[in-house]
């Protein structure tokens, strides 16, 4: 990719802009299905960025897991809940809420930048200059799988249980609504 720096840079910024624009559209849509589609667009753009950063495994996993499996589950739950017209949903998009949400988002972003500059993640930190050597010895999959299934196994499993609980809860709410509508 170094032989075409302008091509690479252009597409990197293009996918970055698409990811940010899709994320903004995801947050601002009233229809949950439309919002979910914009989130899928964000996931695909992020996958393209991962591939451009020489992490093709992460890019493929991004598409398969997030844009594929999890978004299908989200759409299934949204349609199962049958939220109806957007006007029936409580509207919290007033100017005051937007200002508060924007300020909270900026504060969180500033905190993330400050923390990443001050600290590194213990299990994932690789000394400079050894990343290529580590990838050559372990492979890209090993670099992800090693810490994920050793150091971060408990958070990984807790996340999977939380996702399962969310889907089961949504199914139960959907069944209760259908039973109430049938009466």
C-alpha positions in Angstrom: 0.0 0.0 0.0 3.0 2.2 0.4 3.4 2.3 -3.4 0.2 4.3 -3.8 0.2 6.8 -0.9 -2.3 9.2 -2.4 -4.7 6.4 -3.3 -4.4 4.9 0.2 -4.8 8.3 2.0 -7.8 9.3 -0.1 -9.6 6.0 0.6 -8.7 6.1 4.3 -10.2 9.5 4.7 -13.2 8.5 2.5 -14.0 5.5 4.7 -13.4 7.6 7.8 -15.9 10.2 6.6 -18.4 7.6 5.7 -18.1 6.0 9.1 -18.6 9.3 11.0 -21.5 10.4 8.7 -23.2 7.0 9.1 -22.8 7.1 12.8 -24.3 10.6 13.0 -27.2 9.4 10.8 -27.6 6.3 13.0 -28.0 8.5 16.1 -30.4 11.0 14.4 -32.9 8.7 12.7 -36.4 8.3 14.2 -37.1 4.9 12.7 -35.3 2.1 14.6 -34.9 0.0 11.4 -33.4 3.0 9.5 -31.1 3.6 12.4 -30.0 0.0 12.4 -29.2 0.2 8.6 -27.0 3.2 9.2 -25.2 1.3 12.0 -24.5 -1.5 9.5 -23.1 1.1 7.1 -20.8 2.3 10.0 -19.7 -1.2 10.6 -18.8 -1.8 7.0 -16.8 1.4 6.9 -14.9 0.5 10.0 -14.2 -2.9 8.5 -12.7 -1.2 5.4 -10.5 0.9 7.7 -9.3 -2.2 9.6 -8.3 -3.8 6.3 -6.5 -0.7 5.2 -4.6 -0.8 8.5 -3.3 -4.3 7.7 -5.7 -6.0 10.1 -7.8 -8.1 7.6 -8.9 -10.6 10.3 -10.4 -7.9 12.4 -12.1 -6.4 9.3 -13.7 -9.8 8.4 -14.8 -10.3 12.0 -16.3 -6.8 12.1 -18.4 -7.7 9.0 -19.3 -11.2 10.1 -20.0 -10.6 13.8 -21.2 -7.0 14.1 -22.6 -6.2 10.6 -23.9 -9.7 10.2 -24.9 -11.6 13.3 -25.5 -8.9 15.9 -27.3 -6.5 13.5 -29.6 -9.3 12.3 -30.5 -9.9 16.0 -31.1 -6.2 16.5 -33.4 -6.0 13.5 -35.2 -9.2 14.6 -35.8 -7.7 18.1 -36.9 -4.3 16.6 -39.4 -6.0 14.3 -40.5 -8.3 17.1 -41.2 -5.4 19.4 -43.3 -3.8 16.7 -42.6 -0.2 17.8 -45.1 1.3 15.4 -44.9 4.7 14.0 -42.1 7.0 15.1 -44.6 9.5 16.5 -45.7 6.8 19.1 -42.1 6.7 20.5 -41.3 9.2 23.2 -39.4 12.1 21.5 -36.3 13.2 23.4 -34.8 15.0 20.4 -35.6 18.5 21.7 -32.9 21.2 21.7 -32.1 20.8 25.4 -31.5 17.0 25.2 -29.4 17.4 22.1 -27.2 19.9 23.9 -26.8 17.7 27.0 -26.1 14.6 24.8 -23.5 16.6 22.8 -21.7 17.9 26.0 -21.7 14.4 27.5 -20.3 12.9 24.3 -17.6 15.5 24.1 -16.7 15.0 27.7 -16.5 11.2 27.2 -14.4 11.7 24.1 -12.0 14.0 25.9 -11.7 11.4 28.7 -10.9 8.6 26.3 -8.2 10.7 24.6 -6.7 11.6 28.0 -6.8 8.0 29.3 -5.3 6.5 26.1 -2.4 9.1 26.2 -1.7 8.4 29.9 -2.1 4.6 30.1 -1.9 1.5 27.9 -4.1 -1.7 28.1 -1.9 -4.2 30.0 -2.6 -7.3 28.0 -2.5 -5.7 24.6 0.5 -3.5 24.9 3.4 -4.4 22.6 6.7 -2.6 22.7 7.3 -0.4 19.7 9.1 -2.2 16.8 8.0 -5.6 17.8 4.5 -5.6 16.5 5.5 -7.0 13.1 7.7 -9.7 14.8 4.8 -10.7 17.1 2.4 -10.9 14.2 4.8 -13.0 12.2 5.4 -15.4 15.1 1.8 -15.6 16.4 -0.3 -14.5 13.4 -2.9 -11.8 13.4 -5.5 -14.3 14.8 -3.2 -15.3 17.7 -2.6 -11.6 18.6 -6.3 -11.2 19.1 -7.2 -14.6 20.5 -4.4 -14.8 23.0 -5.5 -11.9 25.2 -9.2 -12.4 24.5 -9.3 -15.9 25.8 -6.8 -15.6 28.6 -6.7 -12.1 30.2 -10.1 -10.9 29.0 -12.1 -14.2 29.2 -14.4 -13.1 31.9 -15.4 -9.8 30.3 -15.9 -11.7 27.0 -18.2 -14.2 28.6 -20.1 -11.5 30.6 -20.7 -9.6 27.3 -22.1 -12.7 25.7 -24.5 -13.4 28.6 -25.6 -9.8 28.6 -26.4 -10.0 24.8 -28.3 -13.2 25.4 -30.3 -11.7 28.3 -31.2 -8.6 26.1 -32.5 -10.8 23.3 -34.5 -13.0 25.7 -35.9 -9.9 27.4 -37.0 -8.4 24.1 -38.7 -11.7 23.1 -40.6 -11.8 26.4 -41.7 -8.1 26.0 -42.8 -8.9 22.4 -44.8 -11.9 23.5 -46.5 -9.9 26.3 -47.5 -7.2 23.8 -48.9 -9.7 21.3 -50.8 -11.4 24.1 -52.3 -8.0 25.2 -53.1 -7.1 21.6 -54.9 -10.4 21.1 -57.2 -9.8 24.0 
